[in-house]
Amino acid sequence: MGHVNHAVYLTYFEQGRLTFWRELTGTPSPHTRVIIARAECDYRSPAHFGDELEVRVNVGEIGRSSFALEYEIVQVESDRLIASGKTVMVSYDYEKGSSVQLPDATRELLQRVKSATVSG
């Protein structure tokens, strides 16, 4: 159809998220095991083959055991918004099969990034 398939945008969010964590922590994770409890994507404008896209990631709400990451995908040359979205990540204990409180190190890191984004 000449444009990027809608399902691919969640993969772009995932790649942005992995890069985000790698830049912050040196690993593709936030100091804790997480699961995605919610993922949403709003399509704003089509992306086409050959477009150079940038995924921007920011920290949203931070809860007791969860936090949100917010995304924007833009076409680099024009800064045109292609899609925006959000994932809600939950700190999770796979052995117990339940959510757990965010580790202090993760909470502090997220708050620092969020504060830098708001003031920067």
Stockholm file with secondary structure:
# STOCKHOLM 1.0

chainA/1-120         MGHVNHAVYLTYFEQGRLTFWRELTGTPSPHTRVIIARAECDYRSPAHFGDELEVRVNVGEIGRSSFALEYEIVQVESDRLIASGKTVMVSYDYEKGSSVQLPDATRELLQRVKSATVSG
#=GR chainA/1-120 SS CCSCCTTHHHHHHHHHHHHHHHHHHSSSSCSSCEEEEEEEEEECSCCCTTCCEEEEEEEEEECSSEEEEEEEEEETTTTEEEEEEEEEEEEEETTTTEECCCCHHHHHHHHHHHHHHHHC
#=GC SS_cons         CCSCCTTHHHHHHHHHHHHHHHHHHSSSSCSSCEEEEEEEEEECSCCCTTCCEEEEEEEEEECSSEEEEEEEEEETTTTEEEEEEEEEEEEEETTTTEECCCCHHHHHHHHHHHHHHHHC
//
